[in-house]
Amino acid sequence: MVFFTLLLIPILGPTRGLLFAGAAVVGVGGVILLCYKPHLGVAAILAALIIDIDPIGIRFLSIPYLLTMVLLIPLTLGILHDRDIAVLRVPQVVILLAITGLFTISVVWNYFDYFDSPLPLPAETTRMLIILVGRFAFLVLFLYFITTRERIELTVWLAIGLVTWLAMDGLYGFVTKSAIHGHFGGDRAHASFSLAENANRLGYICLFGLCLLWFYYSHGKPQRWLVWLTFPLFFLLPLTVFTTGSRSGLLQTFVLIVFILKEQKGWSIQRRIGTVVGLGLAGLFVLAIAPSHDVERAISFNPNADVATPGEASLRNRLATDFAAIQIGLSHPLFGVGLANFHLVELLTPDIGSQSKTSNGYTWAMTSGGIGVLALYLLLFFLTYRALRRLESSGPPEFLWLSKGLKVNLFLFLLFSAFTDFWLSDFLYLLVAWPIVMTEYWQRQYQHSRQVLAAANAARIAQLAARRQRHTAPQIFSPSPGTSA
């Protein structure tokens, strides 16, 4: 490819030809690197999904799709080598496949009810289907190539680093007012890109990283340089949460504090006092710096208060949308109304009283795919929780901190899901993927230790048998000189 590219230099000119040649060299080198080290490609996809920046602007030529197409090469070679699709034995994967199937049936089922058949699918429906398939492909690649302790920790710290970046971007825009027009309610902190452009989601994303960091400090073996590097995040991330003015962020913070205090079982008195003092200092720091307007919005939970109270109009709208979603979901229990059709059905249904998108993951699943999709999602969460509990009690000790952190993060995710439809985000697939790869890592460790123990026992038995054979073998004495036989 490089050779034929160089031949184009006289035709394209030296500048364009050299640029094209350089791009070809980089492309070929990147493909070769990803085929030999596919876990780097998975990490790059994770970063691209969280950042959610498309420099090209063409849907199927964005970074995640290009990396996925390259990683299909080692994935196919691995499946052909093993002659088995191992991920189909994972219950969570089977559940997500069933969810994808039900969503597809729901889209087809409802298409002819709301649209004329010659028309294409609505753009939002197509977008959600692409996200659904793309996130599932990311999960499969993650399970195949994130297989060692180093690779698992790489993805965890990459996610924490990206969360820190989003928090700093959100605080910078909040302080400088440079992103005041980027979100409804410009007086709330939000990032200038990615899912964190929404203030409520930025609050959850910050708590996601804060939870993992805390359990790394408290139940892991933190390195000294990493402690000094990440310690300011225990003040930066909570501050970002409260500057978002998010009610769900406040509730999640309380839940995280409860789990932090609960997980101190077996600790010394001095260590418990240190934790309480640290929580108190972080709380005073946040209350001293966070604007009173955002704090007041976060603690406002009365939908019948004055409209001028921050956030009360939003709360009433959320409750009205939830009741409308329940009504529509009960009217279409089998397959729902299809992906992205909720707002249209609202407009066509009399006496709904709401014209907003679903702001609740549970009602989103029920209205978009029916009661079967909702039940499968709840089963997925249950299996993930059970896997984390098993890892916490008897899994590899080097991942105890991650098992505990993900277990608490799962509860935070379920609570946050009552405030937004977040079940197609990459954070859900991370919560599902990490317990699976940790379980596979633990099972390989267990099998390896059993093989080593069996080999050691076999060697010991062989030594004992050889020693016994030497002691029990008949002794043949030859007659001494001068004696007759």
C-alpha positions, 0 to 999 in steps of 0.5 A: 500500500505504501509502495503504490502510494509513493507512486502517486506523488508525481501525480498528486504533487509533493505535498499531497502525495507525502501527506497521503503516504504518511497517512497510509504508513500511519494507518497500516502501522495502526492496523498492525499494532491493534491486531497484535495488541487489541486491548489498546484498541478497546481502550481507545474505543472506551475513550472515544465513547466517553469523550464522544467527539467526532472529528470527521463528522461522518457517522460510520467513519467516526473513531469507535466504528473505525477501531471496531472494524479493525478489531474484528480482524483479531476477534475473527481469528480468535473465534476461528482458533477456538472454534467457539463463540465463548461470549454466548455462554455469558448470561449477561450477553445473552440477556443483552442480545434478547433486549436488542431483539425485543427492541428490534421487534418493537420498532418493526411492530410500531412502525406501521402504526405511526408512519406510512410504510414508504417513509424511512425510520425516524432519525432518532430511532435509527440513532438509538438502534445504532447505539444499541448495536455499537455498545453491544459490539464494544462489550464483546470486544471488551470481554475478548481482549480485556483479560489480564489484571493489567488490562482491567486496571488500564481501563479502570484508570482510563475511565477515572482519568476521563471522568476527571477531565469532564469534571475539570471542563465542567468547573472551568465552564461554570467559573468562567461562564464560557459554557453558559448557553450550552445547557438549559439552565446556564447557571449549572455546571456542565461539560462542553462535550460528551454525555456530561453536557447534561448537568445531571449526568455530569453529577453522576459521572463525577460520583462514578469516579469518586466511588472508585477512587474511595474504594481504591484508597480504602481497600486497595494498595494505593501507591504513594505517588498516586495518592498525592496525584489523586487526593485533590479529586476528593474535593474537586469531584464533590464540588462539581456534583453540587455545582450541577444543582442536581437533586439526583446527585445529592441523593447519590451522594448520601447513598455513597456516604452511607456505603462508605460508613458501612464498609468500615467494618473491622477498621480501627477507631483511629481510621474510622475517625479519620474517615469521618473527619475527611468527609466533614472537611470535604462537605465544608469545602463544598458548602463554602464554595458551591453557589447557594443557588445550586445547593438550593436547587439540589435540596428542593423536592417539593413540586407544589412550591413557588415556581420561582424556587430553583428547579421546581418547574423541572420537578413538576415536569419530570413527575408529569412525564413519569405519569404519562410514561406509566400510562402509555406503558400500561396501554402498550405492555407487549412491545411498547411504542418503539424506540424514540416514539414516546414523544410522538405518542404523547402528542397523539394521546389525549389528556396526557399533560406532558410533552417531554422525553422520558426522564426515567430509565425504567419508564423508558425501557417499558415504553420503548420495548415493553414489559419484557425489556424492562424485566430483562434489564432488571434481571441484568442488574440482578446478575451483575450484582450477584457477580459482584457479591461473589467477587467481593466475598471470594474473588481475587484479593487484588480486585477487592476494591474494584468489586466493592466500588462497582457494587456501590456504583451499581446502586448509584446507577439504579438510583440515577436511572430514576431521573434519566434514561441512561441505559444506552450509555457506555457506563452501563456496559462498563458496569456489566463488563468489568464484573464479567472479565474479573470473574473470568480472570478469577476462574483462570487463576483458580484453574491455574492454581489447581493445576499447579497444586495437582502437579506438585501433588503428583511430583510428591507422590512420585518421590514417595513411590520412588523412595519406597521402591528403593527401601523395599527392593530385594537385596542380593548379597554376593558370597565373600571370597573364601566361602562356599556357596 
